[in-house]
Amino acid sequence: MPCTTLLVGKKASYDGSTMIARNDDSQSGKYTPKKLVIVKPQDQPRRYRSVISHVEIDLPEDPMRYSAVPNALEGEGIWAGAGVNAANVAMTATETIASNERVLGADPLVVLRPAGDGQPEQPGGIGEEDLVTIVLPYIRSAREGVLRTAELLSKYGTYEMNGMAFADVNEIWWMETFGGHHWIAKRVPDDQYVVMPNESGIDSFDLTDAMGAGINHLCSPDLKEFMEENHLDLAMENGKAGVFNPRIAFGTQSDADHVYNTPRAWYMLRYFNPRRAKWDGPDARYTPRSDDLPWSMKPERKITVEDFKYILSSHFQGTPYDPYNTCGDTSMRGAFRCIGVNRTDFLALLQLRPYVPEEIRAVEWLCFGSNVFNSFVPFYPNTVKVPAYLNFTEEAVDTDSFYWCSRLLAALADAQYMHCKFLIERYQIKVMGLAHRILNETDRKVRDWEGAGAGAVTSGGGVAALFAGTIAAGGGKQAIIDEANEALAKMVKEQTSDVLGKVLRETSNHMKNAYARSDA
């Protein structure tokens, strides 16, 4: 799927968390309803069958509980998207990427071959539909995520190229597949962030490390021979022994990339490192069409949750490419594919915090629909309960669903962007402020419960009206977590309903059949 990924190492984040996030975007003209679920071990399949490729996979008997953001409607498979498991390991999959023709000729994709001409059906490989479901419940570290995915690729192959991220509280790994069976993975430097549009991203890879100690790089066991036999390393001169550029060797640098992909990476890098390079003008070091944009950089300041939301909602604000631009020369308006598009299904930011008890270490920040107009709501995934507002999504449009409310809000506000922009900004700021207050209160309550030797704790401070009640000793930390999730869902439902009403009124006032004179 067309998506955008942002990864932030623990020394580059504002609070020492590892953070991975991805926009999940539908194909053009398509919108896929989504919902948040918790998959309990007893509900995890033991034999999995892919809808797209028909591949069947026997899964281990000991899955962990995990969160997921699957398709809400049946028929096209699970598409679990992103989640955190009971071991506080996070995964987001996938970022659709591309391999060049030389790679595909050497290692063809494993596609479904229907039965015909007397031949039985030949299943295809694994892909985005499957990966979270068949990997996340079985891994206890980010590195294990890479290794399990690699094992499945070796056995079943894939029908598409994908990038995926794995995180635990200590490290983040980014993995890219190319061809039908090959892959590389690189550990994200702790003090850097990574930007990924829909193209091969890794721009430097140490094959010596990958084939040896595997400290910061991992790859297919036969990668060295595969590259040599198929003449894939295109470097003109020898650099550091064993180091090559996978983006050039395996990826694409097409005209389409320069409109659809590289502009998104350019804008993210420009945002986090505005002074590190010249990004604009005729003498810019990097432009929206540059093929040599860095895969990772050290940011000029630490990165927050709000930064994730802003950049993954962005539409080239402050540049001539903003589709909402009405000032000056508008000839380049909408020239490039922006990050915040109409057909985003969901955005999930998976944050793993090292400074709190393990039960509340993971926070899953989630929003649905076009990110330009929606708001994050956090959720503690260490539970078996999901509030109805986040979990209820059916085919019929319903304002009891966070997904459908977000879709409605975006469609209405976009129609009168300049008149509704301030309403959306106020909504986003208010929701995020209240969300942080509830998270802070929850963290305090869990610590107090531990410090009091499992005694009762009560709500306090200014959020009592949002997060009220006493948690009995018998309920423990789980009751605190579940109460917090319900409070967060209640808060965002109230705020979303409020702004939806305001935007509806504003947009109604600017309908084309509006007339100023009233009856007298």
N, C-alpha and C positions, 0 to 999 in steps of 0.2 A: 504494500500500500504506500501511497505518497505520504511521507511523514517527515518530521524534523526532531532530532535528538540533541540533548544537551547533557553533558556529564561534568560533575564538579568534584575534584578530589578534596580530601578532608582538610588539607592545609590551605585550600583556596576558598572554603566555605566559611560563612560568618560564625558558625558555632562548632566547627570541628566535625560536622557530619559528613558522611559520604552522601551524595545526592545524584540521582539519575532520573531523567525525565524524557518523555517522548509524546509529541502530538501524534495521535492516530487519525489519519485522514482517509476518507473514502475516495474512490475514483471519481472523476469528474461527472457531475450530474447525479451522484448517488449519495444517499445518507443512510447510515447504518445505526439504528437505535442500539444503545448500550446500557448496561446496568452494572452495579457493583455487587459481587457475591463473595461469600466465603465457602470454599470447597472443603468439606470435612473428609477425613480419611475414608470413611465408609462410603462416601459418594464418588470417590475417585475411581474411574474405570480401571479394571485389571487387564482388559484387552481393549485396545484403542483402535478405532477405524477412522481414517480421514475421509471427509466428504469429497474433497477435491481430487485426491490422488488414489483413494481406495486402499492405501497401504494399511496393513494391520500390524500392530505392535503389541507384544506382551509387555506389560509394565510391572515393576517390582511390587511386592506384596506389602511394603511398609511405607506408604506415602505419608507425608506430613500435611497438616492443614495449611491452606494458603488462600490468599485473596486473589481475585481475578476480575477483569472487566470484559466479560464475554458479550457476544451478540445477544440482544434481548429476544430476538425472534429466531425460531428454529428454521432449519433448511439449508444453511450454508456452512455449518460447522460451528465449533466453539469460539475460535478467535479470542482466546483469553486475554491477550493484549499486554497486561502488566500485573505484577503482584508481589507480595511479600509472603514468605512461608514462616512456619512456626520457629525456625532456627534464625529468624531475622536476616534472611538472605533475600535480596530483591532481584527481580529480572524484568526487563522490558524487551518485547520482541513483537514485530521486528521493524527495522528501517530497511525498506526495499532499496537495494543498490543494483549495480549493473556490472557485468563482465564484458570485456572486449571480445571480438570475434576469434582472436587467436586462442584465448582461453577456452571458449566454448567449443572450438574445433578440436581441442586437445582433450577436454573433459566435458562431454555433452551433459546437458541436464537430464535428470531422470524423470521423464514425463509419463503420465498414464497412457497406456495403449489399449483402447477398447478391444473387446473380442471381435474377430472378423476373419473371413477367409479361412475358416477352420482352426484358427489359432485362439487360445484362451486369452482372457484379459491379462495384461501385465501392469500391475500397480505402479504408480509413480513413487517419488520420494516424499520427504517431509518438507513442510513449509511453514509460513507464518500462521496458518490456521491451527497448527498443531503444537508449536514449540513450547509455549509456556506450560501447557497441560502435560507434556511428556518429559519436561525437564525440571521445572521449579519444585514440585513436591518431593524431589529426591536429592537435593543438594544442600550441603551445610557450609559452603563457602562460595565466594565468587569464582575462585579458581576451579572448584568442582563443577560449577555451571558450564564453564568452557569445556572441561574434559568430558562431561556427560553428553553435551551437544555434539562434540567431536566423535564420540563413540557411535551415536545415532547416525551422523552423517556418513561415517565409514560403512555402516551396515546397510543403510537404506538410501543414501544419496538425497538430493534435493531437486525440485523442479524450478527453483528460482534462487536468486542471490539475495542474501539478507545480512544485515548487521544487527547485532543484539548486545545488550549491556547486562552485566551481572555486578552486584554490589553486596558486600558485607560491611560491617562497621569499620573495617581496616582498609579495604582496598576496592577498586573498581577495575573490571576487565571489559574491554570492548573486543568483540569477535566479528569477523567478516568471512562470509563464504564466497567462493568463486568457482564457476563451473559446477559440475554435478556432485563433487565429493571433497574438494579442497577447501582449506580454511587457514586463517591466521588469527591470532589474538594478541592484544597488547595491553599491558597494565597502564592505566591512566596515572601519570605522575601526580603525587599527592598535592603538589602546589599549583596544579594547572587545571584548566577546563578544556573540554573537547566539544567541537561543534560538528554536527553531521546532518547534511541534507541527504537527498536520495542519490548518493554516488559513493564509490569507494573513497574512504577518507584517510586511512593511515598513510602518512607520507614518508615514514622512515621506519625500517624494520631490521632488527639485528638477527639475521639468520643463524649466526654462531650461537647466540644465547638460546634461541628457540630450539636448535638441534642439540643443545648441550644442557646447561643447568636449568634453563627455562625460568629464570628469575623474573624477567619483565616481558618476555615474548614466548609464545607457544605457536605451533603450526602443525600441519599435516606431516606425518613421519617421512613422506617421500617428496616433500616440497622442493628440496634442492635439486633432486634428479628431474622432477617434473619441469622446473624452470629451465634447466640446462637443455633437456631434450627438445623443448618447445621454444627455445630462444626468447624467453619472456623478460629477461633483465635488459632494459634498454639504456642503461647508463653508458655514457660516452667515455668516461674516464674512471679510473679506480679511485675510490674513496676509502673509507674505513673498511677493512676486510669483513666481508659477510653482511654489510649493511646495504640495503637497496630501497627503492621507492615503490611500494606495492600499488599506489594509486596509478602510477604510469604502467607498471608491469601487468596488472590485472584489470584495471578499471577503464573508464571512458573519459574522454575530454571532447565532447561533441558540441555542436552548435546548440543543441537542445539543452545540454548541461548549463551553458552560459546564460540561458534565459530562465531555466527551471530550478537549477540546483546551486551553482556557485554564488548567485546573488544572496541567497539566504545565509550561507556561511559568511560571506563578506559582511553582512549587516550585523550578525552576532559578534564577530571579531571586532568590528568597528565600535560596537557598544561597550564591550568589556575592556578594550584597549584603545581608547580614543587618541592617546598621545604616543603610543608605541610605534605607530606607523602613520603615514599619510594615506588616507582612504579616499579622498575626494579631489577632484580637479584634474587638469591635464597632466600634472606631474605626480599623480598618486602612485604610491608603492604598490598598492593592491586596489583592484577595481572589482565590480560585480562579475566580470568575465574572467578573472584571473584563475588560471589552473594551478597555481602554486600557493594558494591560501593555506596557512598552517592548519594542521589537524588539531593541534593543542597549543595553548599559550598560557603563560602566567598572567593572571588578571592584574590590573592596576590597583584594584581594591578587592576585598573579600565579597563573595557572591551570596545573596540572600534568596529566600523563597520568593520574595517580591520581584527580584531580578528574573528568576525563572519565568514567572507569570508574564512579566512585561515583554521579554524577548520572544517567548513562544506565542505571544499574542500579536506580535509586531507586524506592521504593514508598511515598512520603510518610512516611518515618521521622520520628518526633518530632511528628506531627500526629494528629488523630483519624481521619484518612482511611486510615491504614495498614491494608491487608487482613490483616496479621499481628498487629494490635494486640489485646492481651488484657487491658489495664489500663484502669481508669476507665470512662468512658462509651463504649461501643462502638457506639452507635447510628449513627455516621457512618462506620463501618469499611467500606472498599470503595466509598464513595459516588462517587468519581471514578476515572477511568481513570488508572492510574499509568504511569510510564515503563517500569519493569522488569516486563514481562508474560510470561506463559507462552509466547506464540507468536512471540517474537523469533527470527528465523532466524540473523542475525549482526549484530555490531557491528564496524564498521571505523573506526579513527581513523587519518587520514593526516597524518603529521607531516613537515614539510620543514625541515631543520635548516641554518642558514646557516654554521655554524662548523666543518663537517667537509668533506672532499673530496666532490666531486659524486657519486662512485660510491656513497657511503653516506649521501648527503643525505636520502633518503627512507626513512622507517620506517613500515611498515604494521602497526599494532596490531590484532589480530584476535581475536574470540571468537565462539563459536556457541551457540545455544540461549538460554534465559532468563538474562539478565545478573545476576539476583540471586544466582545460584549458580555462575557460570562465572568464568574468569579470562582476561585479555588474554595473548596471546603476540605479541611483535614479530617482524617479518619484513622483511628487506632486499629490496625488489622489483626491484633492479637485477641481475637474473639470468634465466636460462632454466630454472632448476631449482626445483621446489617439493618439500619433504619429504613423504613419503608420508602421514604422520599428518595433515597439513593438506589434502592433495589427494585422499585416498581417501575418498569418500563414495558408497555405493551404496544401493539400496533396502532391502536387508537390514540390520538392526541389527548393528553390528560394533564391538567395542572397540578395533580398530586404527584407528578413525576418530575424530579430535578432535570432529567434529560429533556423532556418536552418543554418545560418552562424555559430552559436555556435556549432551545431552538426557537421558540416563539419570541423571546426577548431579542435575539439577534436579528431575526427577520424584520421585526417592527422597527428596531433602533437603526438598522442599516438604511432603511427607506428614508429616514430623516436624520442622517448622521449628525449634521451640525447642530440640530435642535436637541438631539437626545444625548450627545456626547457627555455633557456635564452630569446628566442623571446616571449614566453608566459609571462614570468615574467615582461619583459619590457612593454608589452601591458597592463598587469593588473595594474602595477604601474602608467603608464601614464593615463589610463582611470580614475582610482580612483582620481588621483591628479586633473585632469580637472573637474571631477564631483564635488569634494569639492569646487573648485573655482566657478563653476556656482551656486551651492547652496548658497555659501556665498554672491555672487553678488545678487541673488534673494532675500535673506533675507534682504539685505541692501536696495534694491529697494522697497520692501514692507514697510519697516519701514520709508523710506524717503517719500513714498506716503502718509502714515498716518500722518507723521510729517508736511508735506507741505499742509495739509488740502485738500487732493485730487488734488494737482497740478501735473503737468507733471514731470516725473523723467526720467533720461537718464542713459544708461549704462556707466560704467567707469572702470578705472583700466586696468589690463592686459588682461581681458577676453573680451574686446570689440569685437574682431574678432569672438568670439564664441557666444556672447550673446549681439548682437548689436541692436540699434534702440531706439526710444523714445516711451514711453507708454503714450498715451494721457490721459487726466484727465477722459474722458468719459469711457475709457476702464477699469480703476481702477485696483484693485488687481488681479482680474480674468485674465485680459490681461497679467499681469506680470507672473502669474503662467503658463498660456498656452504658452507664449513665452519661458519660462525657460524649460518646458517639451520638446518643439520642439528643443531647443538648445542642450539639453542633448541627445536626440535621434540622432540628426545630428552628434554630436561629437562621440558617440559610434559607429555609422554606419561607419564613416570615419576611425576610429581607428581599427575597426574589419575587414574592407575590407583590410586595409593596412597589418595587421598581417596575415590575411588569405593568401595574396599573398606571403609573406615572408616564411610562413610555407610550402606552396605548392612548392615553389622553393627548399627549404631545403629537403623536403621529396622526391621530384623528383630526387634530386642528389644522393639519397641513395636507389633507386630502385634496385631490384635484377638483373635487366638486364642492369645496368649501365656499361659503358665501357669508359676508360679514354682517349683513342686515338681519336682525331677528324680527319675529312677528311683533307688531305693535297694535 
